[in-house]
Amino acid sequence: MGEWLVRAWETGVVDERERTVITGRAEGRTLDMIGATLGLTRERARQIQNQARRRLSEMADIVQDGWRETTRAAGTGPATPRAAFAAALGVVDHVALEELLAAAGLDVPRTWAGPLRGWWSADPGALDGALRRLVDTAPFCGDDLGRAASEAGLPAGLPLAWLLSHSESRLALSSDRHWVRRKARGRDAAYLWLLEAGRPCRADELLTPMAATTVAAVREALRRDDRFRQIRPEGTWALAEWTHLQASTYATAVEAMIAVVTESGPLSRARLFARVTELYPVTPWRLKQCLLSNQLGETPDGLVDLVSRGARPFEEEEPARPDTMAVAGEVLGVRIPVNRDILRGSGVNVHTWLTWRLGLRQAPMSRTFTTPGDHSPLVVRRGTGSAQLSSLRRHALELKVVDGCVFAVLLRLDDGTARVGHGCVPDTCPARKTQAATPSTSNV
């Protein structure tokens, strides 16, 4: 009895043209593609498929009572393989079975990678929802993929590695075979590294797992993510979920300094620095930088107090101009080395002379410069501890620079515009050397 579907396929109940259409649809070809193969219109190919589906359904009604109800019951999950429907109906797993599944109201599950052929569900959107629940649990180690998938409600046997590696997936497989979010690869890699290490780590220990180029880039990335916290006075990084570690209740030294002044009133620098160091141990240099906060200022008698209580804001003194920066009238020129952080879209730290010259002498302050075309504007920011310039990645792609090249950035103070150029010396340009070493397609 279980072979009736195969006999119907082989004995002429379904003719050759109908078999071609059914097989093509099961393999993922469109009606337009199938119609072109048969010399038919798309609509005619659809009619042929519906005709075969109706004939097979009529046979199933004769041979097997309640097959529609059995089919729908087997397809209540987000995705069920065709073989499972064959087992539930007691028939041979065959391509023609897909027409019965469609006749019963089931459909191929939808995912970010497109339809998942060979699988069916009464709710074709449920699989996409379950996959997104899985993504929301990231990051996780490669060995934990099965457990995470089960907790997200995904059935066993799905081609998960293929689905998660698809270009439309929000996850990617890291070099150490862990699943991380595409837009947070470095931070997710650091999270898993710390989780495996089971101890706080120095920023330089996280350079390799995060694929970062500088310790400063590591620190900046971790500060922006509330999953991490810095342990003082060691300066190591730990996971916020590690409640057994002793850590400052303040997120930054600036926050600690403002809290002390708020509670104690005006203080001399020496007394303020001593109090803050007890709460949030940092270097004297960092404490001096904290005074640039736009919430802190100086009283007429030289004490540190809150600007909101009438203190005059501190302003940064002019630092020495570095050799990488120049000024000519209303134009500032900056040479910026290109590194992997820029190519990934991260901001780049710049010398504080630039922000001082732009009038950004407190923190936080920023200035925006428009650029030609559809590029995002360049933004120069002054923080209490560093200065940064952002939005250079698209320029890097357009200029075809590589790691080791140099940007030449011109900022006009009079009209707030900027231009970005390739600033390498031709004979020593890494990008030119790479292009010269790569054979042109015309010579292949």
MIKOL-896652 format. One line per field, with one value per residue (C-alpha): residue in one letter; residue number from 1; x, y, z. Coordinates in steps of 0.1 Angstrom, whole numbers. Layout:
REM MIKOL-896652
rest <- (A	...) $
nr <- (NUM	...) $
X <- (X	...) $
Y <- (Y	...) $
Z <- (Z	...) $
***
This chain:
REM MIKOL-896652
rest <- (M	G	E	W	L	V	R	A	W	E	T	G	V	V	D	E	R	E	R	T	V	I	T	G	R	A	E	G	R	T	L	D	M	I	G	A	T	L	G	L	T	R	E	R	A	R	Q	I	Q	N	Q	A	R	R	R	L	S	E	M	A	D	I	V	Q	D	G	W	R	E	T	T	R	A	A	G	T	G	P	A	T	P	R	A	A	F	A	A	A	L	G	V	V	D	H	V	A	L	E	E	L	L	A	A	A	G	L	D	V	P	R	T	W	A	G	P	L	R	G	W	W	S	A	D	P	G	A	L	D	G	A	L	R	R	L	V	D	T	A	P	F	C	G	D	D	L	G	R	A	A	S	E	A	G	L	P	A	G	L	P	L	A	W	L	L	S	H	S	E	S	R	L	A	L	S	S	D	R	H	W	V	R	R	K	A	R	G	R	D	A	A	Y	L	W	L	L	E	A	G	R	P	C	R	A	D	E	L	L	T	P	M	A	A	T	T	V	A	A	V	R	E	A	L	R	R	D	D	R	F	R	Q	I	R	P	E	G	T	W	A	L	A	E	W	T	H	L	Q	A	S	T	Y	A	T	A	V	E	A	M	I	A	V	V	T	E	S	G	P	L	S	R	A	R	L	F	A	R	V	T	E	L	Y	P	V	T	P	W	R	L	K	Q	C	L	L	S	N	Q	L	G	E	T	P	D	G	L	V	D	L	V	S	R	G	A	R	P	F	E	E	E	E	P	A	R	P	D	T	M	A	V	A	G	E	V	L	G	V	R	I	P	V	N	R	D	I	L	R	G	S	G	V	N	V	H	T	W	L	T	W	R	L	G	L	R	Q	A	P	M	S	R	T	F	T	T	P	G	D	H	S	P	L	V	V	R	R	G	T	G	S	A	Q	L	S	S	L	R	R	H	A	L	E	L	K	V	V	D	G	C	V	F	A	V	L	L	R	L	D	D	G	T	A	R	V	G	H	G	C	V	P	D	T	C	P	A	R	K	T	Q	A	A	T	P	S	T	S	N	V) $
nr <- (1	2	3	4	5	6	7	8	9	10	11	12	13	14	15	16	17	18	19	20	21	22	23	24	25	26	27	28	29	30	31	32	33	34	35	36	37	38	39	40	41	42	43	44	45	46	47	48	49	50	51	52	53	54	55	56	57	58	59	60	61	62	63	64	65	66	67	68	69	70	71	72	73	74	75	76	77	78	79	80	81	82	83	84	85	86	87	88	89	90	91	92	93	94	95	96	97	98	99	100	101	102	103	104	105	106	107	108	109	110	111	112	113	114	115	116	117	118	119	120	121	122	123	124	125	126	127	128	129	130	131	132	133	134	135	136	137	138	139	140	141	142	143	144	145	146	147	148	149	150	151	152	153	154	155	156	157	158	159	160	161	162	163	164	165	166	167	168	169	170	171	172	173	174	175	176	177	178	179	180	181	182	183	184	185	186	187	188	189	190	191	192	193	194	195	196	197	198	199	200	201	202	203	204	205	206	207	208	209	210	211	212	213	214	215	216	217	218	219	220	221	222	223	224	225	226	227	228	229	230	231	232	233	234	235	236	237	238	239	240	241	242	243	244	245	246	247	248	249	250	251	252	253	254	255	256	257	258	259	260	261	262	263	264	265	266	267	268	269	270	271	272	273	274	275	276	277	278	279	280	281	282	283	284	285	286	287	288	289	290	291	292	293	294	295	296	297	298	299	300	301	302	303	304	305	306	307	308	309	310	311	312	313	314	315	316	317	318	319	320	321	322	323	324	325	326	327	328	329	330	331	332	333	334	335	336	337	338	339	340	341	342	343	344	345	346	347	348	349	350	351	352	353	354	355	356	357	358	359	360	361	362	363	364	365	366	367	368	369	370	371	372	373	374	375	376	377	378	379	380	381	382	383	384	385	386	387	388	389	390	391	392	393	394	395	396	397	398	399	400	401	402	403	404	405	406	407	408	409	410	411	412	413	414	415	416	417	418	419	420	421	422	423	424	425	426	427	428	429	430	431	432	433	434	435	436	437	438	439	440	441	442	443	444) $
X <- (0	28	41	10	26	55	32	12	44	57	25	12	-12	13	26	61	55	39	68	92	73	70	107	118	97	111	146	139	135	109	79	95	126	106	83	113	126	93	86	56	45	48	10	8	35	15	-16	2	15	-20	-34	-10	-15	-52	-49	-25	-48	-78	-58	-48	-84	-92	-62	-57	-84	-75	-42	-46	-51	-21	0	-9	-3	32	39	31	67	88	103	98	118	99	110	91	59	64	68	36	16	32	43	76	96	92	93	56	49	56	24	3	20	11	-24	-28	-19	18	46	84	98	112	146	170	187	155	131	145	139	132	115	78	57	21	36	63	74	80	115	127	115	132	165	163	158	190	208	197	215	249	277	283	310	308	303	272	254	232	222	215	195	174	167	155	130	148	144	173	188	186	215	224	260	248	220	241	270	247	255	221	227	235	260	295	319	350	386	384	351	328	295	296	275	287	285	301	327	355	335	317	351	364	334	339	377	371	344	368	397	376	397	402	426	448	438	468	458	426	443	444	409	394	416	423	455	459	453	435	410	404	397	374	354	350	340	311	297	280	289	325	339	374	389	409	437	450	433	423	390	363	327	301	283	312	297	325	350	356	351	344	308	317	319	346	370	349	318	337	351	317	303	330	325	288	289	318	316	345	379	415	430	452	423	400	425	432	395	388	418	403	371	385	423	438	470	474	475	441	427	440	422	389	389	381	346	320	305	336	352	372	360	375	397	411	390	373	335	305	298	261	271	288	324	341	347	383	398	426	459	474	494	525	515	526	545	515	494	497	477	475	450	415	427	440	459	461	481	464	479	453	449	424	403	397	390	364	347	360	370	407	424	440	463	445	462	436	406	423	427	391	380	370	387	362	346	324	325	324	325	312	326	306	323	316	293	273	299	290	303	336	332	360	352	370	366	381	408	413	403	389	379	353	336	367	358	339	367	391	370	367	404	413	438	451	465	497	486	482	451	456	426	419	395	382	373	355	328	329	339	365	383	400	428	454	485	511	544	539	572	564	526	514	483	503	526	497	481	515	518	483	481	454	425	435	467	450) $
Y <- (0	24	22	36	70	55	34	65	82	54	40	71	86	115	120	129	167	167	148	174	202	185	175	210	227	203	212	249	260	287	282	305	284	251	267	278	242	228	256	267	299	303	301	269	253	263	248	215	214	221	194	168	179	175	140	128	142	123	91	98	103	68	50	67	82	113	119	157	157	134	156	188	172	162	197	217	225	252	227	190	169	153	118	124	131	99	79	95	86	52	59	58	91	104	137	134	136	173	179	162	183	215	202	198	234	231	252	253	272	306	317	346	321	316	286	256	229	194	207	217	233	244	278	286	317	299	286	322	332	303	311	347	335	314	345	365	340	346	345	308	283	260	230	246	250	220	229	266	254	231	258	281	255	243	207	183	177	213	224	250	256	265	287	306	311	326	362	374	358	380	354	345	317	331	318	297	281	301	318	356	384	400	435	427	401	415	421	387	370	388	377	340	343	356	330	303	318	322	351	388	395	424	444	431	395	403	417	384	370	404	408	443	463	484	481	514	499	469	493	515	486	470	503	506	472	467	430	440	459	470	459	485	491	462	476	441	433	410	400	420	387	377	390	374	400	432	462	499	509	537	530	557	579	609	595	589	624	640	619	630	667	664	649	668	702	722	705	712	691	672	662	655	632	613	607	596	572	554	548	543	538	555	574	612	618	603	623	655	645	640	677	684	671	698	691	702	736	759	783	818	805	776	747	721	722	715	738	736	753	782	769	781	751	740	742	721	739	738	706	705	701	667	663	646	677	711	743	768	796	780	745	718	689	655	624	592	557	532	501	472	491	518	492	476	509	518	554	563	580	613	637	661	691	686	689	719	737	730	746	713	721	704	670	656	679	672	689	675	681	673	654	653	627	603	597	600	632	631	636	648	640	651	628	633	607	608	624	605	609	586	575	568	533	542	565	535	514	540	549	512	517	488	482	503	531	567	590	627	645	682	700	735	756	783	761	729	706	679	660	626	615	588	602	575	581	562	542	530	526	491	493	499	470	447	458	453	418	407	396	415	395	403	383	353) $
Z <- (0	8	-28	-44	-49	-68	-90	-98	-109	-130	-146	-163	-138	-139	-175	-185	-188	-154	-139	-154	-138	-104	-103	-114	-87	-60	-71	-67	-103	-111	-133	-158	-160	-163	-189	-210	-209	-221	-245	-224	-207	-170	-166	-186	-165	-134	-148	-155	-119	-105	-127	-115	-79	-82	-97	-70	-43	-57	-56	-20	-11	-24	-10	24	46	66	49	50	87	92	70	89	122	112	99	130	138	122	97	90	65	36	49	82	62	43	75	90	59	55	19	1	3	-32	-50	-58	-21	-22	-43	-16	11	-9	-14	24	29	38	22	21	52	44	57	51	27	7	7	25	-1	12	43	49	75	82	92	67	86	119	109	102	137	153	135	147	182	178	165	196	218	201	205	213	208	178	200	215	182	187	222	213	182	204	229	201	190	158	147	145	111	97	76	103	93	58	70	95	70	44	34	47	81	111	123	110	118	135	128	160	148	171	160	164	152	119	132	166	156	177	209	206	201	233	252	243	249	284	290	281	300	332	344	336	307	297	266	247	253	234	203	185	192	184	153	164	155	187	224	222	197	221	250	230	217	252	268	244	254	288	288	298	327	336	369	387	396	374	343	331	314	328	320	338	347	369	401	423	411	430	407	409	410	385	348	342	361	350	366	398	398	393	421	445	437	438	473	489	472	458	464	456	428	452	475	446	429	461	467	432	432	462	442	407	406	375	367	375	337	333	363	346	314	334	342	306	312	304	339	358	362	384	411	415	444	423	435	413	413	391	362	372	405	387	382	350	326	322	287	273	268	234	229	207	170	156	123	108	109	92	90	61	67	70	60	83	68	86	75	89	86	73	95	98	122	96	69	92	99	133	143	144	173	163	182	205	187	160	184	202	169	160	192	209	242	265	265	250	220	182	149	116	81	50	21	-16	-31	-10	17	53	69	88	125	149	185	217	247	281	273	236	203	174	137	122	89	67	56	25	14	20	-3	-30	-30	-28	0	21	55	56	33	43	41	34	50	44	67	58	88	69	52	72	43	40	14	17	-6	-10	7	0	-18	-50	-48	-12	-15	-3	-24	-56	-47	-42	-76	-93	-79	-90	-126	-146	-159	-194	-190	-176) $
***
